[in-house]
Amino acid sequence: MIDLYSDTKTKPTAAMRAAMAEAEVGDDHFGEDPTVQALQDFLAEKLGKAAALFLPSATMANQIALKVHTQPGDSVICHEQCHIRLFEGGTPAVLSGVMLDMVTGARGVFTGDQVRAAVRPSGPYFPPTRLVCVENTHNFCGGTIWSTAELDDVVVAVREAGLKLHLDGARLFNAAVALGGVEGAWDMAQRLVRDFDTVTVCLTKGLGAPIGALLLGTDEQIEVARRWKHAIGGAMRQSGIVAAGGLYALQNHLPLLAIDHENAQILAQGLSEIPGLKLCPWPETNLVFVDIAGTGLSGDAFKVRLKAQGVLCSGSGSRPRFVTNLGVGHDGIAEALSVIRAVCR
């Protein structure tokens, strides 16, 4: 099976499994796991943040960030198609009791002026606007990247309004590698997160770790986050075993993201040459969305036929999603294109 369903479907490499097997562990409930601490310290230093907290998932990291920054009844500005709104189970309402004030933007990118327009008026009739959330790369809009200039525009508006700023950087390193190259990826990642109060980073997508994410911020913010980690069941005991996989990924797998991006371009080019298919949009990183309306096939029929011939994809409606990842090489991309051509005849 050529699995292009998601980069979360990757499996630990042999070297990553070895690092996990050899990890020194302790009880992380009490802050005694040295490998968890090493992971947290490593990423905080690399991204220029004061502290980091290891968590089971990026969804949990995002939702704890909302708890850190808001009170029930507050308002949060976010893109209408962001992960926090669409794919995290309605948890902003359940856990934080906040309203989501949505802004638009074709690539998942909005402007400082849109932030200014979305800030609620002051007064007893309105929920106070407290937080702005950015997603980089933006999943549902096609793995699209916020440039530093686009970020700076929003940062100015956020600070003018006295708001806080959170980054859902689940695929932050895809953006960093695409903008800074492999050699400059860490410097670019630090630049991309520089002005955010809190940052989520996921380890289980293109980086290929089996579990985990981190929330980064100030010492005070991370202490508040630690309380919520325990309160909602995110604290794990000897979690250094899985933290070691994440640390290995951060230290060794960033160059592999460039290969994923290259494969996405090869896939996109091949798809663009198949009658009835239209790239939607052209990929910037490792997410490849394609409009299949011109084939006459429904999205479900398209995915079923692909699966029957050994190719998995995701997505909804007439816009399937293919995600290149370290589990699928050049040969797999070529074979997937061959299957897609046959299905679309």
C-alpha positions as CSV (number, residue, x, y, z in Angstrom):
1,M,0.0,0.0,0.0
2,I,1.3,3.5,-1.0
3,D,0.1,5.5,2.0
4,L,-0.3,9.1,1.1
5,Y,-3.2,9.6,3.5
6,S,-1.2,11.7,6.0
7,D,2.4,12.3,7.2
8,T,1.1,11.1,10.6
9,K,1.1,7.6,9.1
10,T,4.9,7.5,9.2
11,K,6.6,4.9,11.4
12,P,9.7,5.2,13.5
13,T,12.9,4.4,11.7
14,A,15.3,1.7,13.0
15,A,17.6,4.3,14.4
16,M,14.8,6.1,16.1
17,R,13.6,2.9,17.6
18,A,17.1,2.3,18.9
19,A,17.2,5.7,20.5
20,M,13.8,5.0,22.2
21,A,14.9,1.6,23.5
22,E,18.0,3.1,25.0
23,A,16.3,6.2,26.5
24,E,16.9,7.0,30.2
25,V,13.6,7.5,31.9
26,G,11.9,8.7,35.1
27,D,8.5,9.7,36.3
28,D,7.5,12.8,34.3
29,H,4.6,13.5,36.7
30,F,7.2,14.7,39.0
31,G,9.5,16.2,36.4
32,E,12.0,13.4,36.8
33,D,12.3,12.1,33.3
34,P,15.7,13.2,32.0
35,T,14.9,12.5,28.3
36,V,11.7,14.5,28.4
37,Q,13.6,17.3,30.0
38,A,16.3,17.0,27.3
39,L,13.7,17.3,24.6
40,Q,12.1,20.3,26.1
41,D,15.4,22.1,26.7
42,F,16.6,21.3,23.2
43,L,13.6,22.7,21.4
44,A,13.2,25.7,23.7
45,E,16.9,26.7,23.1
46,K,16.7,26.1,19.3
47,L,13.6,28.2,18.9
48,G,14.6,30.9,21.3
49,K,11.9,30.4,23.9
50,A,12.2,30.2,27.6
51,A,10.5,26.9,28.2
52,A,8.8,24.0,26.5
53,L,6.3,21.3,27.7
54,F,6.1,17.8,26.2
55,L,2.5,16.7,25.5
56,P,0.8,13.8,23.8
57,S,-0.6,15.7,20.8
58,A,-0.6,19.0,19.0
59,T,-4.4,19.3,19.6
60,M,-3.7,19.2,23.3
61,A,-0.9,21.7,23.0
62,N,-3.2,24.1,21.0
63,Q,-6.1,23.8,23.5
64,I,-3.9,24.3,26.5
65,A,-2.5,27.4,24.8
66,L,-6.1,28.7,24.6
67,K,-6.5,28.0,28.4
68,V,-3.3,29.8,29.1
69,H,-4.3,33.0,27.3
70,T,-8.1,33.2,27.9
71,Q,-11.0,33.2,30.3
72,P,-14.4,31.8,29.6
73,G,-16.4,34.3,27.5
74,D,-13.4,35.7,25.7
75,S,-13.0,35.9,21.9
76,V,-10.2,34.4,19.8
77,I,-9.4,35.5,16.3
78,C,-8.5,32.7,13.8
79,H,-8.8,31.7,10.2
80,E,-12.1,30.2,9.2
81,Q,-10.4,27.0,8.0
82,C,-7.8,26.6,10.8
83,H,-7.2,23.3,12.5
84,I,-8.2,24.6,15.9
85,R,-11.7,25.4,14.6
86,L,-12.3,22.5,12.2
87,F,-10.5,19.5,13.5
88,E,-10.1,19.7,17.3
89,G,-13.5,18.5,18.4
90,G,-15.1,21.8,19.4
91,T,-12.7,21.9,22.4
92,P,-12.3,25.7,22.4
93,A,-16.0,25.8,23.5
94,V,-15.7,22.7,25.8
95,L,-12.5,23.4,27.6
96,S,-12.0,27.2,27.4
97,G,-15.5,28.5,26.8
98,V,-14.3,30.9,24.2
99,M,-15.8,32.3,21.0
100,L,-13.9,31.9,17.7
101,D,-14.1,35.1,15.6
102,M,-13.2,34.0,12.1
103,V,-11.3,35.8,9.3
104,T,-10.8,34.8,5.7
105,G,-7.8,34.4,3.5
106,A,-7.3,32.2,0.4
107,R,-4.0,30.6,1.6
108,G,-4.9,30.5,5.2
109,V,-3.1,33.8,5.6
110,F,-4.9,37.0,6.9
111,T,-3.7,40.5,7.3
112,G,-3.1,43.0,10.1
113,D,-6.1,45.0,8.9
114,Q,-8.3,42.0,9.2
115,V,-7.2,41.5,12.8
116,R,-8.0,45.2,13.5
117,A,-11.4,44.8,12.0
118,A,-12.1,41.6,14.0
119,V,-11.2,43.0,17.4
120,R,-14.5,43.3,19.4
121,P,-15.5,46.7,20.8
122,S,-15.0,47.2,24.5
123,G,-18.0,47.1,26.8
124,P,-20.3,44.8,28.7
125,Y,-22.2,43.6,25.5
126,F,-19.1,42.1,23.8
127,P,-16.7,39.2,24.5
128,P,-13.2,40.6,25.1
129,T,-10.8,39.7,22.3
130,R,-7.7,38.2,23.9
131,L,-5.9,36.1,21.4
132,V,-5.0,35.7,17.7
133,C,-4.1,32.2,16.3
134,V,-2.0,31.6,13.2
135,E,-1.4,28.2,11.6
136,N,1.9,27.8,9.7
137,T,1.9,25.8,7.5
138,H,-1.8,25.9,7.0
139,N,-3.1,22.4,6.6
140,F,-6.6,22.8,5.0
141,C,-5.5,25.5,2.6
142,G,-2.9,23.3,1.1
143,G,0.2,23.2,3.4
144,T,0.7,26.9,2.6
145,I,3.4,29.0,4.2
146,W,3.2,32.4,6.0
147,S,6.1,34.6,4.9
148,T,8.0,36.6,7.5
149,A,6.5,39.8,6.0
150,E,2.9,38.4,6.3
151,L,3.6,37.5,9.9
152,D,5.1,40.9,10.7
153,D,2.0,42.6,9.4
154,V,-0.2,40.6,11.8
155,V,2.2,41.0,14.7
156,V,2.0,44.8,14.5
157,A,-1.8,44.7,14.6
158,V,-1.8,42.2,17.5
159,R,0.5,44.3,19.6
160,E,-1.4,47.6,18.8
161,A,-4.5,45.9,20.2
162,G,-2.7,44.5,23.3
163,L,-3.5,40.9,22.3
164,K,-1.6,37.7,22.7
165,L,-0.4,35.6,19.7
166,H,-0.3,31.8,19.4
167,L,1.2,29.8,16.6
168,D,-0.2,26.4,15.6
169,G,3.1,25.3,14.2
170,A,2.2,21.6,13.8
171,R,4.2,21.6,10.5
172,L,6.5,24.5,11.4
173,F,9.6,22.8,10.2
174,N,8.0,22.2,6.7
175,A,7.8,26.0,6.5
176,A,11.3,26.5,7.9
177,V,12.9,24.1,5.4
178,A,10.9,25.5,2.5
179,L,11.9,29.1,3.3
180,G,15.4,28.6,4.7
181,G,16.6,25.4,3.1
182,V,18.0,22.5,5.0
183,E,21.1,24.4,6.2
184,G,19.1,27.4,7.4
185,A,16.1,25.6,8.7
186,W,16.7,26.2,12.4
187,D,17.5,29.8,12.0
188,M,14.3,30.2,9.9
189,A,12.2,28.3,12.4
190,Q,13.4,30.6,15.2
191,R,12.5,33.6,13.0
192,L,9.1,32.3,12.2
193,V,8.2,31.8,15.9
194,R,10.1,34.9,17.2
195,D,7.1,37.1,17.9
196,F,4.6,34.5,19.2
197,D,3.8,34.3,22.8
198,T,3.2,30.6,22.6
199,V,4.0,28.0,19.9
200,T,2.8,24.5,19.2
201,V,5.2,22.1,17.4
202,C,4.2,18.5,16.4
203,L,6.7,15.7,16.3
204,T,4.5,13.1,14.6
205,K,4.0,14.5,11.1
206,G,6.8,14.9,8.6
207,L,9.4,14.4,11.4
208,G,8.1,10.8,11.8
209,A,8.1,10.4,15.6
210,P,5.4,8.0,17.0
211,I,3.8,10.4,19.5
212,G,4.0,13.9,20.9
213,A,4.1,17.6,20.5
214,L,5.5,20.5,22.5
215,L,4.0,23.8,23.7
216,L,6.6,26.6,24.1
217,G,6.4,30.0,25.8
218,T,7.6,31.9,28.9
219,D,8.4,30.1,32.1
220,E,5.2,31.5,33.6
221,Q,3.0,30.3,30.7
222,I,4.5,26.9,30.7
223,E,3.9,26.5,34.4
224,V,0.2,27.3,33.8
225,A,0.3,24.9,30.9
226,R,1.8,22.2,33.1
227,R,-1.2,22.4,35.5
228,W,-3.6,21.9,32.6
229,K,-1.5,19.0,31.2
230,H,-2.1,17.2,34.5
231,A,-5.7,18.3,34.8
232,I,-6.8,16.9,31.4
233,G,-4.8,13.7,31.6
234,G,-1.9,14.6,29.4
235,A,0.8,13.8,32.0
236,M,2.6,10.5,31.3
237,R,4.9,8.6,33.5
238,Q,8.1,7.2,31.9
239,S,7.4,9.2,28.7
240,G,11.1,9.6,27.9
241,I,10.7,6.4,25.8
242,V,8.6,8.4,23.3
243,A,10.3,11.7,24.0
244,A,13.5,10.1,22.7
245,G,11.8,9.5,19.4
246,G,10.9,13.2,19.1
247,L,14.4,14.3,20.1
248,Y,15.9,12.0,17.5
249,A,13.6,13.3,14.9
250,L,14.4,17.0,15.6
251,Q,18.1,16.2,15.5
252,N,18.1,14.0,12.4
253,H,15.0,14.3,10.3
254,L,14.7,17.9,9.2
255,P,16.7,17.3,6.0
256,L,14.1,14.6,5.1
257,L,11.4,17.2,4.9
258,A,13.1,18.7,1.8
259,I,12.7,15.3,0.1
260,D,9.0,15.3,1.0
261,H,8.7,18.7,-0.6
262,E,10.5,17.5,-3.7
263,N,8.2,14.5,-3.9
264,A,5.2,16.7,-3.6
265,Q,6.4,18.8,-6.6
266,I,6.8,15.6,-8.6
267,L,3.4,14.4,-7.6
268,A,1.8,17.7,-8.4
269,Q,3.4,17.9,-11.8
270,G,2.2,14.4,-12.6
271,L,-1.4,15.2,-11.4
272,S,-1.5,18.4,-13.4
273,E,-1.0,16.4,-16.6
274,I,-3.9,14.1,-16.0
275,P,-7.1,15.2,-17.7
276,G,-9.9,16.3,-15.3
277,L,-7.5,17.1,-12.4
278,K,-6.6,20.5,-11.1
279,L,-4.2,21.3,-8.4
280,C,-5.9,23.2,-5.6
281,P,-3.6,25.0,-4.8
282,W,-0.1,24.1,-6.2
283,P,1.8,22.7,-3.2
284,E,4.2,24.8,-1.3
285,T,5.3,22.0,1.1
286,N,4.2,18.4,1.4
287,L,0.4,18.6,1.2
288,V,-1.1,18.1,-2.3
289,F,-4.7,18.9,-2.8
290,V,-6.4,18.2,-6.1
291,D,-9.8,19.1,-7.5
292,I,-11.2,16.0,-9.2
293,A,-14.6,17.5,-10.3
294,G,-13.5,17.4,-14.0
295,T,-13.2,13.6,-13.8
296,G,-16.9,13.1,-13.1
297,L,-16.0,10.9,-10.1
298,S,-17.2,11.7,-6.6
299,G,-14.5,12.0,-3.9
300,D,-15.6,8.8,-2.2
301,A,-15.5,6.9,-5.5
302,F,-12.1,8.3,-6.3
303,K,-10.6,7.2,-2.9
304,V,-12.3,3.8,-3.0
305,R,-10.9,3.1,-6.5
306,L,-7.4,4.2,-5.5
307,K,-7.4,2.1,-2.4
308,A,-8.5,-0.9,-4.4
309,Q,-5.3,-0.5,-6.4
310,G,-3.0,0.2,-3.5
311,V,-3.0,4.0,-3.0
312,L,-4.4,5.8,0.1
313,C,-5.3,9.5,0.2
314,S,-7.5,11.6,2.4
315,G,-9.6,14.8,2.0
316,S,-13.3,15.4,1.6
317,G,-15.7,16.1,-1.3
318,S,-14.1,16.7,-4.7
319,R,-10.8,17.8,-3.1
320,P,-8.7,14.8,-2.1
321,R,-5.4,15.3,-0.3
322,F,-2.2,13.5,-0.8
323,V,0.6,13.9,1.8
324,T,4.2,13.1,0.9
325,N,6.1,11.6,3.8
326,L,9.3,9.7,4.7
327,G,7.5,6.4,4.2
328,V,7.0,6.9,0.4
329,G,10.0,7.5,-1.9
330,H,10.4,8.4,-5.5
331,D,9.3,5.0,-6.7
332,G,6.2,5.1,-4.6
333,I,5.2,8.5,-6.1
334,A,5.7,7.2,-9.6
335,E,3.6,4.2,-8.9
336,A,0.9,6.3,-7.3
337,L,0.7,8.5,-10.4
338,S,0.3,5.4,-12.5
339,V,-2.6,4.3,-10.4
340,I,-4.3,7.7,-10.5
341,R,-4.0,7.9,-14.2
342,A,-5.7,4.6,-14.6
343,V,-8.5,5.5,-12.2
344,C,-9.1,8.8,-14.0
345,R,-9.4,7.3,-17.5
